[in-house]
Amino acid sequence: MTLHERYADAMMKTLSPPLAVLVRGEGCYVWDENGTKYLDFLAGIAVNSLGHAHPDMVAAAQQQIGTLAHISNYFASPSQIELAERLKRLTGAGDAGRVYFCNSGAEANEAAFKLARLNTAGGRRNRILALNDSFHGRTMGALALTGKPLMRAPFEPVPGGVQHIETSIAVLEREIDDTVAALFLEPVKGEAGVIDLPEGYLRRARELCTKHGVLLIIDEVQTGAGRTGKWFAYEHSNVLPDAVTLAKGIGGGVPIGALVTFGATSDLFLRGQHGSTFGGNPFVTATSNAVLGVIERDDLVGNAARRGEQLRELITRIDSPLISEVRGRGLLLGIGLSEPVALKLAAAALAEGLIVNAANESSIRIAPPLIVGDAELADFDERFRAALASVTSSGLVSANR
Ligand SMILES: *Cc1c(COP(=O)(O)O)cnc(C)c1O
């Protein structure tokens, strides 16, 4: 049996068939079981910040797993304390900030959901707001926050009290009042196809949340750790949240999630109210420290900003009737297509040795490692143009533009 057949036999039916079986990676490239090489412009969905097999990350992970891998939260480790301090500093949470560690984005949002439930103001606040078309994860609480009714439907009832609203400033102004405990949002909706918030949205959300005592909880699971050309996407709007959830890119590939609270929000959780067996163990926190350390040392946040601009320009220069717009920021870009052929285009790219993602039927998501350079951008240009040409020439696309 091939590996694909064994996968189909053994793995739960929750996922679509794998695009390839990968066996090795280095820098921005991965190789499959047959030795075919791919340029990886998805990076494990914005996870592999340093690309694959980065020597500093490998050294830190190997060193820590050979020394002390896991200890339970009855004990602390130097790397866990160091990572908490680092996240307080990088997020801008400052002295009053606090960090809770878990293992994934969904879990970080579960923690944030529980946090929101604690902002009751004596029972007066019983509404949580989240955005239509948002994605916050697949566990029940994170699913309750997720603004995709079809994803929730088979699993109802999910935890209650969450109201999904349209993403407009007018709706924010109408809905936020003293009965709201928290507003959850993604600064760029990644899973929805890399959709930016309206101009001024985050600043207005901050003003209204402050005015009404509502927690502004920003989900930076996909956008955090330098991905958008700032450490955190809320910096583009010059606002600070009351809490931010993190995962994906902060670990560079090891499973880690975090909830960081700001100011008085740090006093909401009391002893015994939340926890995780694996959360913040020495292995993942030492590795995450190495990843974030390299991002700081090599100014990969600046690189994400500069390369992101280059990448956007390069895509804009492509003269294809299929491309209708480029969205997003830094190294999280969405290409809006004029026809619903994203799956075909992503498949054509793969055949050209390029990994990009069809986030939905008319959006391609691009999220290369933050280490990407001139050579990889030129390689992307060539392969992506070839993929576009093959989809266009296959006659599936009308040439009427
Ligand atoms: C990926 C993602 C999640 C879920 O993270 P998991 O680690 O898959 O649980 C939550 N929120 C956003 C914005 C994400 O992109």
The ligand as an ORCA input file, in Angstrom:
! r2SCAN-3c Opt
* xyz 0 1
  C      -5.394     28.670     13.432
  C      -6.214     29.627     14.203
  C      -6.842     29.258     15.407
  C      -6.833     27.845     15.912
  O      -5.558     27.411     16.225
  P      -5.280     25.828     16.442
  O      -3.858     25.796     16.906
  O      -5.526     25.167     15.141
  O      -6.228     25.365     17.480
  C      -7.500     30.229     16.116
  N      -7.568     31.497     15.681
  C      -6.989     31.886     14.521
  C      -7.085     33.315     14.104
  C      -6.308     30.975     13.748
  O      -5.756     31.347     12.593
*
